[in-house]
Amino acid sequence: MSLPPLPIAEFAAACAALPLVSIDLVVTNSDGQLLLGLRNNAPARGWWFTPGGRIRKNEPLADARLRVAQDELGLPASALARAVPMGAWDHFYPDSAFDPEVSTHYVNLPLWLALTPAEERDLQLPQGAGEQHARWQWLALDQAATDAAVHGYVRVYADWVTQQRR
């Protein structure tokens, strides 16, 4: 069982002092397109990015994966059973969720998940005020790998998935 979220001041101090651990969901559809959301929040505000989230203190990795998949996309546990771990990646940002002057370092554990057509139909993509993403789009992998509006970390993900699909 994870602990409740830290108060903002404590989280900001932790972000300034420590790397955070996160999960990104690199989701493709049956047409080989990548799911991207336009980020509302720092870091990476204004960029097309994959859905994801931080792992909470005392939250087992399997529980974090399921929570992020359900909260961000409404995906069931059965979908995660096929997810392919992509390794561990460093993500460095000049700002943080709570302070534009504090940098963020994530150790990110992305998962590639190729959805079935049924899972594509059942996606629940939250958007709007207060959400992580303003809107969503499916983008061809080759376009996601080169599009200047797609964050550089995601462009690398698109290349990685393209290599795996060959």
N, CA, C and O of each residue as an XYZ file, in Angstrom:
664
protein
N       0.843     -1.190      0.000
C       0.000      0.000      0.000
C       0.880      1.243      0.000
O       1.782      1.368      0.829
N       0.626      2.145     -0.910
C       1.428      3.354     -0.989
C       0.974      4.363      0.060
O      -0.158      4.319      0.542
N       1.864      5.252      0.393
C       1.559      6.321      1.331
C       0.756      7.392      0.620
O       0.806      7.493     -0.606
N       0.007      8.203      1.381
C      -0.703      9.309      0.719
C       0.302     10.276      0.097
O       1.459     10.323      0.515
N      -0.131     11.040     -0.892
C       0.787     11.991     -1.526
C       1.371     12.957     -0.498
O       0.719     13.321      0.481
N       2.609     13.359     -0.745
C       3.272     14.327      0.123
C       2.632     15.699     -0.019
O       2.114     16.038     -1.083
N       2.664     16.498      1.057
C       2.271     17.905      0.889
C       3.173     18.556     -0.162
O       4.317     18.139     -0.344
N       2.663     19.567     -0.846
C       3.373     20.178     -1.967
C       4.775     20.629     -1.573
O       5.723     20.392     -2.322
N       4.931     21.265     -0.430
C       6.254     21.767     -0.026
C       7.243     20.620      0.143
O       8.401     20.739     -0.258
N       6.805     19.517      0.728
C       7.697     18.365      0.918
C       8.029     17.702     -0.420
O       9.161     17.277     -0.646
N       7.033     17.621     -1.300
C       7.294     17.033     -2.614
C       8.275     17.894     -3.399
O       9.185     17.369     -4.041
N       8.100     19.208     -3.353
C       9.010     20.107     -4.058
C      10.434     19.948     -3.530
O      11.387     19.953     -4.309
N      10.584     19.806     -2.206
C      11.919     19.613     -1.625
C      12.513     18.283     -2.076
O      13.701     18.208     -2.389
N      11.699     17.242     -2.111
C      12.178     15.933     -2.571
C      12.591     16.007     -4.040
O      13.621     15.457     -4.429
N      11.789     16.686     -4.848
C      12.085     16.826     -6.278
C      13.400     17.567     -6.487
O      14.161     17.245     -7.399
N      13.664     18.552     -5.644
C      14.904     19.323     -5.756
C      16.125     18.507     -5.349
O      17.235     18.775     -5.808
N      15.919     17.502     -4.479
C      17.054     16.780     -3.906
C      17.274     15.382     -4.460
O      18.386     14.860     -4.375
N      16.251     14.768     -5.023
C      16.320     13.348     -5.366
C      15.768     13.073     -6.761
O      14.932     13.830     -7.254
N      16.229     11.994     -7.406
C      15.544     11.562     -8.625
C      14.208     10.925     -8.258
O      14.060     10.343     -7.184
N      13.250     11.041     -9.151
C      11.952     10.401     -8.994
C      11.904      9.195     -9.916
O      12.642      9.137    -10.900
N      11.052      8.238     -9.613
C      10.880      7.059    -10.466
C       9.499      7.148    -11.098
O       8.505      7.411    -10.420
N       9.452      6.928    -12.397
C       8.176      7.061    -13.112
C       8.006      5.946    -14.132
O       8.933      5.200    -14.448
N       6.787      5.869    -14.628
C       6.407      4.898    -15.652
C       5.780      5.674    -16.806
O       4.912      6.518    -16.580
N       6.202      5.405    -18.021
C       5.520      5.915    -19.202
C       4.880      4.729    -19.908
O       5.448      3.637    -19.956
N       3.701      4.956    -20.452
C       3.000      3.936    -21.232
C       3.125      4.315    -22.705
O       2.514      5.277    -23.170
N       3.917      3.548    -23.416
C       4.165      3.776    -24.833
C       3.175      2.882    -25.573
O       3.442      1.709    -25.830
N       2.040      3.458    -25.905
C       0.879      2.710    -26.394
C       0.749      2.864    -27.897
O       0.737      3.977    -28.424
N       0.651      1.728    -28.582
C       0.405      1.744    -30.021
C      -0.920      1.055    -30.321
O      -1.381      0.195    -29.571
N      -1.522      1.461    -31.444
C      -2.783      0.845    -31.856
C      -2.531     -0.182    -32.958
O      -1.387     -0.443    -33.329
N      -3.607     -0.756    -33.469
C      -3.469     -1.813    -34.481
C      -2.937     -1.271    -35.814
O      -2.499     -2.048    -36.663
N      -2.971      0.046    -36.003
C      -2.391      0.662    -37.201
C      -0.921      1.048    -36.993
O      -0.300      1.633    -37.881
N      -0.369      0.721    -35.826
C       1.026      1.047    -35.544
C       1.254      2.508    -35.204
O       2.372      3.008    -35.332
N       0.213      3.195    -34.774
C       0.345      4.594    -34.380
C       0.574      4.695    -32.870
O       0.163      3.822    -32.105
N       1.233      5.768    -32.464
C       1.576      6.013    -31.070
C       0.575      6.983    -30.450
O       0.231      8.001    -31.052
N       0.110      6.662    -29.245
C      -0.819      7.533    -28.525
C      -0.034      8.627    -27.808
O       0.884      8.345    -27.038
N      -0.409      9.882    -28.071
C       0.257     11.022    -27.453
C      -0.770     11.996    -26.892
O      -1.831     12.214    -27.476
N      -0.428     12.573    -25.750
C      -1.262     13.609    -25.144
C      -0.496     14.919    -25.090
O       0.716     14.925    -24.872
N      -1.191     16.017    -25.286
C      -0.588     17.339    -25.190
C      -0.560     17.734    -23.716
O      -1.609     17.954    -23.110
N       0.645     17.825    -23.138
C       0.809     18.009    -21.693
C       0.340     19.380    -21.219
O       0.687     20.416    -21.785
N      -0.464     19.344    -20.155
C      -0.911     20.557    -19.479
C       0.072     21.017    -18.416
O       0.175     22.212    -18.138
N       0.798     20.074    -17.819
C       1.584     20.347    -16.625
C       3.076     20.256    -16.877
O       3.528     19.550    -17.779
N       3.834     20.981    -16.064
C       5.287     20.834    -16.050
C       5.627     19.555    -15.304
O       4.849     19.130    -14.451
N       6.742     18.935    -15.588
C       7.630     19.287    -16.694
C       7.042     18.810    -18.027
O       6.098     18.020    -18.059
N       7.602     19.292    -19.088
C       7.196     18.952    -20.463
C       5.856     19.576    -20.851
O       5.189     19.086    -21.762
N       5.456     20.653    -20.168
C       4.226     21.373    -20.519
C       4.309     21.828    -21.975
O       5.328     22.355    -22.422
N       3.205     21.610    -22.706
C       3.125     22.057    -24.089
C       3.700     21.092    -25.116
O       3.667     21.378    -26.313
N       4.220     19.969    -24.677
C       4.770     18.958    -25.586
C       3.793     17.800    -25.746
O       3.021     17.493    -24.838
N       3.836     17.159    -26.919
C       3.142     15.882    -27.092
C       3.984     14.826    -26.384
O       5.183     14.702    -26.638
N       3.353     14.075    -25.505
C       4.077     13.123    -24.664
C       3.208     11.891    -24.436
O       1.992     11.929    -24.624
N       3.848     10.807    -24.030
C       3.123      9.583    -23.695
C       2.474      9.735    -22.326
O       2.943     10.530    -21.512
N       1.397      8.986    -22.052
C       0.830      9.004    -20.711
C       1.779      8.326    -19.726
O       2.603      7.497    -20.114
N       1.659      8.680    -18.475
C       2.522      8.071    -17.469
C       2.304      8.689    -16.107
O       1.396      9.497    -15.911
N       3.149      8.297    -15.167
C       3.033      8.833    -13.823
C       4.151      8.370    -12.920
O       4.891      7.441    -13.245
N       4.263      9.030    -11.780
C       5.281      8.695    -10.791
C       4.887      7.462     -9.995
O       3.708      7.181     -9.785
N       5.907      6.739     -9.562
C       5.704      5.639     -8.623
C       5.715      6.245     -7.226
O       6.575      7.067     -6.909
N       4.779      5.848     -6.404
C       4.654      6.399     -5.055
C       5.479      5.607     -4.052
O       5.758      4.425     -4.258
N       5.861      6.252     -2.986
C       6.613      5.604     -1.908
C       5.841      4.379     -1.417
O       4.638      4.446     -1.166
N       6.554      3.261     -1.286
C       6.010      1.983     -0.805
C       4.991      1.356     -1.756
O       4.242      0.468     -1.350
N       4.950      1.795     -2.999
C       4.044      1.219     -3.983
C       4.825      0.214     -4.825
O       5.757      0.600     -5.530
N       4.467     -1.054     -4.766
C       5.159     -2.034     -5.613
C       5.026     -1.662     -7.090
O       4.016     -1.100     -7.513
N       6.049     -1.981     -7.858
C       6.083     -1.626     -9.272
C       4.848     -2.145    -10.013
O       4.254     -1.416    -10.807
N       4.461     -3.379     -9.764
C       3.282     -3.936    -10.455
C       2.029     -3.125    -10.132
O       1.197     -2.890    -11.008
N       1.893     -2.698     -8.878
C       0.733     -1.886     -8.492
C       0.787     -0.519     -9.169
O      -0.239     -0.002     -9.611
N       1.983      0.066     -9.252
C       2.132      1.372     -9.895
C       1.773      1.288    -11.372
O       1.082      2.162    -11.895
N       2.240      0.240    -12.045
C       1.910      0.071    -13.465
C       0.403      0.006    -13.660
O      -0.143      0.664    -14.546
N      -0.264     -0.783    -12.838
C      -1.711     -0.927    -12.962
C      -2.426      0.395    -12.657
O      -3.346      0.785    -13.377
N      -2.005      1.074    -11.601
C      -2.633      2.356    -11.247
C      -2.487      3.362    -12.387
O      -3.460      4.009    -12.772
N      -1.289      3.496    -12.920
C      -1.061      4.449    -14.010
C      -1.886      4.067    -15.238
O      -2.496      4.934    -15.864
N      -1.912      2.795    -15.586
C      -2.680      2.339    -16.752
C      -4.166      2.600    -16.573
O      -4.842      3.014    -17.515
N      -4.678      2.364    -15.378
C      -6.097      2.584    -15.132
C      -6.428      4.069    -15.024
O      -7.406      4.534    -15.608
N      -5.604      4.820    -14.268
C      -5.882      6.246    -14.079
C      -5.716      7.044    -15.364
O      -6.529      7.918    -15.662
N      -4.674      6.752    -16.121
C      -4.378      7.544    -17.315
C      -5.217      7.134    -18.524
O      -5.576      7.977    -19.346
N      -5.534      5.824    -18.635
C      -6.163      5.345    -19.868
C      -7.368      4.434    -19.667
O      -8.040      4.076    -20.634
N      -7.646      4.056    -18.430
C      -8.739      3.128    -18.181
C      -8.440      1.715    -18.637
O      -9.363      0.938    -18.882
N      -7.155      1.362    -18.757
C      -6.777      0.030    -19.241
C      -6.903     -1.025    -18.146
O      -6.582     -0.750    -16.989
N      -7.360     -2.216    -18.487
C      -7.455     -3.301    -17.504
C      -6.103     -3.979    -17.279
O      -5.170     -3.821    -18.067
N      -6.022     -4.728    -16.199
C      -4.798     -5.465    -15.863
C      -4.411     -6.425    -16.983
O      -3.224     -6.652    -17.216
N      -5.390     -6.988    -17.673
C      -5.089     -7.955    -18.738
C      -4.254     -7.332    -19.845
O      -3.441     -8.021    -20.463
N      -4.437     -6.046    -20.108
C      -3.647     -5.379    -21.146
C      -2.183     -5.291    -20.723
O      -1.286     -5.437    -21.553
N      -1.945     -5.057    -19.451
C      -0.565     -4.915    -18.968
C       0.214     -6.214    -19.028
O       1.445     -6.201    -19.053
N      -0.489     -7.331    -19.051
C       0.197     -8.628    -19.097
C       1.058     -8.757    -20.359
O       2.030     -9.513    -20.365
N       0.712     -8.028    -21.426
C       1.466     -8.073    -22.686
C       2.491     -6.955    -22.807
O       3.249     -6.916    -23.776
N       2.525     -6.057    -21.850
C       3.418     -4.904    -21.942
C       4.876     -5.353    -21.958
O       5.268     -6.269    -21.236
N       5.662     -4.695    -22.789
C       7.076     -5.020    -22.952
C       7.908     -3.945    -22.246
O       7.861     -2.778    -22.636
N       8.667     -4.322    -21.213
C       9.539     -3.330    -20.564
C      10.584     -2.828    -21.555
O      11.174     -3.611    -22.299
N      10.805     -1.531    -21.559
C      11.741     -0.906    -22.488
C      13.071     -0.549    -21.825
O      13.925      0.078    -22.452
N      13.251     -0.937    -20.580
C      14.484     -0.627    -19.869
C      14.305      0.537    -18.915
O      13.180      0.904    -18.576
N      15.406      1.112    -18.487
C      15.409      2.271    -17.592
C      16.044      3.441    -18.323
O      17.118      3.300    -18.908
N      15.394      4.587    -18.296
C      15.821      5.756    -19.053
C      15.890      6.960    -18.113
O      15.009      7.139    -17.272
N      16.909      7.770    -18.247
C      16.979      9.034    -17.509
C      16.235     10.109    -18.284
O      16.407     10.256    -19.494
N      15.399     10.862    -17.563
C      14.737     12.036    -18.131
C      15.092     13.227    -17.251
O      14.844     13.207    -16.045
N      15.666     14.254    -17.843
C      16.063     15.463    -17.127
C      15.256     16.642    -17.670
O      15.169     16.844    -18.881
N      14.675     17.408    -16.764
C      13.871     18.572    -17.131
C      14.368     19.796    -16.362
O      14.814     19.661    -15.223
N      14.301     20.982    -16.961
C      14.779     22.183    -16.269
C      13.822     22.698    -15.194
O      14.202     23.525    -14.365
N      12.569     22.201    -15.209
C      11.573     22.658    -14.243
C      10.929     21.456    -13.566
O      11.284     20.311    -13.847
N       9.984     21.722    -12.673
C       9.283     20.641    -11.992
C       7.792     20.957    -11.946
O       7.361     22.037    -12.351
N       7.028     20.021    -11.458
C       5.579     20.186    -11.380
C       5.179     21.348    -10.480
O       4.093     21.905    -10.637
N       6.048     21.722     -9.533
C       5.664     22.729     -8.549
C       6.538     23.970     -8.538
O       6.241     24.924     -7.819
N       7.612     23.977     -9.320
C       8.517     25.116     -9.251
C       9.295     25.234    -10.558
O      10.037     24.318    -10.912
N       9.141     26.338    -11.281
C       9.863     26.481    -12.546
C      11.373     26.622    -12.361
O      12.125     26.503    -13.328
N      11.821     26.871    -11.140
C      13.247     27.040    -10.864
C      13.929     25.763    -10.387
O      15.148     25.738    -10.218
N      13.149     24.696    -10.166
C      13.698     23.437     -9.654
C      13.653     22.400    -10.761
O      12.593     22.129    -11.325
N      14.802     21.824    -11.069
C      14.852     20.807    -12.118
C      14.278     19.483    -11.613
O      14.153     19.257    -10.410
N      13.935     18.619    -12.561
C      13.422     17.296    -12.235
C      14.270     16.251    -12.948
O      14.603     16.393    -14.124
N      14.608     15.205    -12.212
C      15.296     14.042    -12.777
C      14.396     12.844    -12.511
O      14.123     12.498    -11.362
N      13.942     12.223    -13.583
C      13.167     10.983    -13.478
C      14.043      9.820    -13.922
O      14.774      9.925    -14.907
N      13.968      8.729    -13.201
C      14.409      7.437    -13.703
C      13.125      6.803    -14.199
O      12.263      6.414    -13.411
N      13.007      6.704    -15.511
C      11.748      6.297    -16.126
C      11.813      4.840    -16.566
O      12.810      4.393    -17.132
N      10.745      4.113    -16.300
C      10.628      2.692    -16.644
C       9.479      2.521    -17.641
O       8.397      2.074    -17.260
N       9.700      2.871    -18.908
C       8.613      2.823    -19.880
C       8.225      1.389    -20.252
O       9.034      0.461    -20.212
N       6.964      1.261    -20.609
C       6.401     -0.011    -21.075
C       5.768      0.226    -22.442
O       5.014      1.180    -22.633
N       6.085     -0.653    -23.390
C       5.419     -0.605    -24.686
C       4.237     -1.547    -24.636
O       4.361     -2.714    -24.264
N       3.087     -1.018    -25.020
C       1.865     -1.804    -25.017
C       1.159     -1.645    -26.361
O       0.673     -0.563    -26.691
N       1.105     -2.729    -27.134
C       0.381     -2.751    -28.397
C      -1.053     -3.190    -28.086
O      -1.297     -4.340    -27.719
N      -1.987     -2.263    -28.237
C      -3.377     -2.540    -27.886
C      -4.060     -3.433    -28.912
O      -3.743     -3.405    -30.101
N      -4.999     -4.220    -28.424
C      -5.897     -4.959    -29.307
C      -6.980     -3.986    -29.782
O      -7.173     -2.942    -29.159
N      -7.689     -4.301    -30.868
C      -8.782     -3.416    -31.297
C      -9.831     -3.194    -30.198
O     -10.363     -2.090    -30.077
N     -10.131     -4.204    -29.412
C     -11.104     -4.044    -28.322
C     -10.588     -3.069    -27.266
O     -11.345     -2.243    -26.755
N      -9.302     -3.166    -26.941
C      -8.723     -2.245    -25.959
C      -8.699     -0.811    -26.492
O      -8.888      0.144    -25.739
N      -8.467     -0.675    -27.789
C      -8.507      0.663    -28.397
C      -9.885      1.287    -28.224
O      -9.998      2.464    -27.881
N     -10.934      0.503    -28.462
C     -12.303      1.014    -28.336
C     -12.640      1.387    -26.899
O     -13.432      2.299    -26.661
N     -12.036      0.679    -25.935
C     -12.371      0.893    -24.524
C     -11.509      1.946    -23.832
O     -11.704      2.224    -22.649
N     -10.555      2.535    -24.562
C      -9.704      3.560    -23.936
C     -10.560      4.679    -23.353
O     -11.552      5.098    -23.949
N     -10.160      5.149    -22.187
C     -10.817      6.279    -21.540
C      -9.746      7.356    -21.377
O      -8.946      7.311    -20.443
N      -9.738      8.314    -22.286
C      -8.681      9.319    -22.326
C      -9.142     10.593    -21.622
O      -9.888     11.384    -22.198
N      -8.701     10.794    -20.383
C      -9.108     12.003    -19.658
C      -8.461     13.236    -20.273
O      -7.317     13.185    -20.725
N      -9.189     14.335    -20.290
C      -8.646     15.573    -20.833
C      -9.393     16.741    -20.232
O     -10.468     16.589    -19.653
N      -8.802     17.908    -20.382
C      -9.436     19.119    -19.906
C      -8.751     19.689    -18.684
O      -7.660     19.262    -18.306
N      -9.404     20.655    -18.076
C      -8.844     21.355    -16.917
C      -8.550     20.372    -15.791
O      -9.375     19.522    -15.456
N      -7.370     20.504    -15.219
C      -6.986     19.651    -14.104
C      -6.414     18.312    -14.498
O      -5.928     17.574    -13.640
N      -6.458     17.980    -15.764
C      -5.928     16.697    -16.228
C      -4.497     16.884    -16.723
O      -4.037     18.006    -16.935
N      -3.809     15.770    -16.900
C      -2.427     15.804    -17.387
C      -2.325     16.269    -18.831
O      -1.344     16.906    -19.215
N      -3.346     15.950    -19.639
C      -3.281     16.224    -21.076
C      -4.506     17.015    -21.538
O      -5.631     16.724    -21.133
N      -4.274     18.012    -22.384
C      -5.353     18.840    -22.915
C      -6.138     18.106    -23.998
O      -7.357     18.245    -24.100
N      -5.430     17.330    -24.796
C      -6.076     16.532    -25.840
C      -5.140     15.399    -26.235
O      -3.989     15.341    -25.803
N      -5.659     14.503    -27.064
C      -4.937     13.283    -27.445
C      -4.900     13.158    -28.956
O      -5.748     13.705    -29.661
N      -3.897     12.424    -29.446
C      -3.848     12.084    -30.870
C      -3.082     10.769    -31.048
O      -2.248     10.393    -30.224
N      -3.394     10.092    -32.144
C      -2.608      8.944    -32.597
C      -1.706      9.462    -33.697
O      -2.170     10.134    -34.618
N      -0.417      9.156    -33.611
C       0.542      9.645    -34.586
C       1.364      8.469    -35.101
O       1.823      7.638    -34.317
N       1.550      8.398    -36.415
C       2.374      7.336    -36.994
C       3.745      7.352    -36.333
O       4.287      8.420    -36.045
N       4.307      6.170    -36.091
C       5.601      6.074    -35.409
C       6.693      6.869    -36.109
O       7.484      7.545    -35.452
N       6.745      6.795    -37.438
C       7.798      7.532    -38.145
C       7.629      9.035    -37.992
O       8.617      9.767    -37.921
N       6.393      9.498    -37.942
C       6.148     10.925    -37.724
C       6.468     11.310    -36.281
O       7.059     12.362    -36.038
N       6.081     10.465    -35.320
C       6.375     10.736    -33.910
C       7.880     10.802    -33.671
O       8.339     11.537    -32.797
N       8.642     10.043    -34.435
C      10.098     10.005    -34.276
C      10.785     11.271    -34.781
O      11.951     11.507    -34.464
N      10.073     12.094    -35.569
C      10.721     13.268    -36.165
C       9.978     14.578    -35.909
O      10.547     15.646    -36.135
N       8.758     14.535    -35.456
C       7.930     15.737    -35.295
C       8.495     16.637    -34.193
O       8.694     16.186    -33.066
N       8.750     17.890    -34.512
C       9.336     18.833    -33.559
C       8.404     19.151    -32.389
O       8.869     19.636    -31.358
N       7.103     18.890    -32.523
C       6.159     19.141    -31.430
C       6.106     17.981    -30.433
O       5.532     18.112    -29.351
N       6.708     16.847    -30.801
C       6.782     15.668    -29.928
C       8.063     15.792    -29.108
O       9.133     16.063    -29.653
N       7.949     15.596    -27.813
C       9.122     15.735    -26.934
C      10.232     14.773    -27.367
O       9.959     13.667    -27.833
N      11.461     15.197    -27.210
C      12.611     14.391    -27.609
C      12.649     13.019    -26.968
O      13.053     12.055    -27.617
N      12.240     12.901    -25.714
C      12.222     11.583    -25.074
C      11.219     10.655    -25.757
O      11.450      9.449    -25.848
N      10.128     11.204    -26.228
C       9.110     10.400    -26.913
C       9.571     10.044    -28.321
O       9.272      8.955    -28.811
N      10.287     10.940    -28.970
C      10.825     10.619    -30.303
C      11.749      9.396    -30.218
O      11.760      8.557    -31.119
N      12.519      9.306    -29.132
C      13.377      8.141    -28.926
C      12.542      6.882    -28.686
O      12.880      5.807    -29.182
N      11.461      7.014    -27.931
C      10.556      5.876    -27.736
C      10.028      5.384    -29.085
O       9.995      4.180    -29.339
N       9.619      6.311    -29.945
C       9.068      5.927    -31.250
C      10.098      5.150    -32.059
O       9.761      4.157    -32.703
N      11.350      5.595    -32.029
C      12.430      4.838    -32.708
C      12.566      3.444    -32.107
O      12.689      2.462    -32.839
N      12.543      3.352    -30.790
C      12.704      2.071    -30.102
C      11.605      1.099    -30.523
O      11.880     -0.053    -30.858
N      10.352      1.572    -30.503
C       9.232      0.699    -30.880
C       9.356      0.289    -32.341
O       9.098     -0.866    -32.678
N       9.741      1.204    -33.204
C       9.914      0.894    -34.625
C      10.928     -0.240    -34.802
O      10.702     -1.155    -35.595
N      12.034     -0.185    -34.074
C      13.058     -1.234    -34.153
C      12.505     -2.586    -33.675
O      12.825     -3.625    -34.253
N      11.688     -2.570    -32.637
C      11.130     -3.826    -32.093
C      10.133     -4.457    -33.062
O       9.995     -5.679    -33.107
N       9.452     -3.637    -33.823
C       8.416     -4.135    -34.734
C       9.015     -4.743    -36.000
O       8.301     -5.395    -36.762
N      10.305     -4.543    -36.238
C      10.935     -5.060    -37.469
C      11.224     -6.531    -37.343
O      11.750     -7.138    -38.276
